[in-house]
Amino acid sequence: MALLSFLGAIQQVTGSCYLLETHDGAKVLLDCGLHQGRRQEEEGNRLPFPFDAASIDAVVLSHAHLDHSGLLPKLAAAGFRGPVHATEATSELLELMLMDSANIQEKDAEWETRWRQRIGKPPVKPLYTRLETERLLQQRRPHGYGEPFEAAPGITVTFHDAGHILGSSIVQLDVTDFGRTRRLVFSGDLGNVHSPLMHAPTYLEQADVLLMESTYGDRDHRNPDETLEELSRILDQAHADGGNVLIPAFSVGRTQDLIYHLGKLYQQGRLKQQAVFLDSPMAIRANDIYRRFFDQLDLPELAGHTAAPKIESWLPVLRTTPTPEESMAINRFKSGAIIIAGSGMCTGGRILHHFKHNLWRQECHVVIAGFQAAGTLGRALVDGARHVKLLHQRIGVNAQIHTLGGFSAHAGQSQLLDWAGRFANRPELYLVHGELDKMKVLQQALIERLNWNARIPEPGERIAL
Ligand SMILES: [Zn+2]
């Protein structure tokens, strides 16, 4: 009988990781994500894997976000030599995400080592290096949506579009053990049906065991049109106040959505700001990958085109600032600028420098448009912190902080219920990838609305498939 272990993103949103083992000894790892957020969670990244990395036959990756992929180089460094199966776009985005992550790991370790040496402490090693990451990237095996392949003996995998970010997938695993086939479906991160660039998540009808994400299990998002109006009002207010607008954004997914929305306001003649900066080398490169896979986007206006225009052309006032010098030059703008920069949860990246220059100014505005995990700087701002610590300085928060729920790249509660409800046969349902209080609300809604008992697994729990 095949066994499934719940290793990561259990009662929390980061560190996605599940291990599937058949009786015949096949081992497939589903996602290998980085823990992000609170210090104690991030320290989890340093712990040894609870399995022998060399014994894993293959990794199957739902999508490129680091909380699903970010420990892959560490897995390879620990001895994993098998293939990493993912969709074509995920395979492309993975290089971008992991090389950036390796860079950050090396720089952080270098900085900390220098600091430790001054007080006579031993140096620290990066979580993984660029070299280890380059090696892991050689192990990628891209696949198309809807094309089944064998990931290991007895385990056939099919990717279906999850509509979350480019390349994101719902993973279907058909597991044959002792002549019996059981179907495991992992939702991955399910997209928001209202997201402008992505298709709605694929509806599936049959599974024996279902793992479903529950990031927004406790609520529905606001209507996207209302959200766009709200954004427009905030931008007008910032213009009237004479301050800048800072938008921390994930480089992959959120940034492209924002360019689309701001482009819409521009075309309607409603964008007063004359300068929108995309201050993220990674997002600029992600734009190119989005453009290359434009046929996978839900943009009817591009149907029939053989080549898509550059994403930047959606918003004529957009300026990209790949170099550090160009990035620093943005500081000259004391008003009238919209600055989109990473990281999405404000845990690093160029957004911190813009916070340093703008967060203490009451005429400035911060727009938070994505999920902020507990323990992150972004969450502290959402929760109303009056002071924050960033770049080794204490900064007062005088700028106005706005949270926009409607642009989420995740399904809201009703959408989760709708997606799960399409399974005709009521599979065993496990809720994953969510904070416990939100999962409990979703669990209750599943009982009330669908008369369906879902389980919330414990970290490390193992079930028979
Ligand atoms: Zn994601």
Residues whose N, C-alpha, C, O or C-beta is under 5 A from the ligand:
A	BS01	ZN	H65 D189
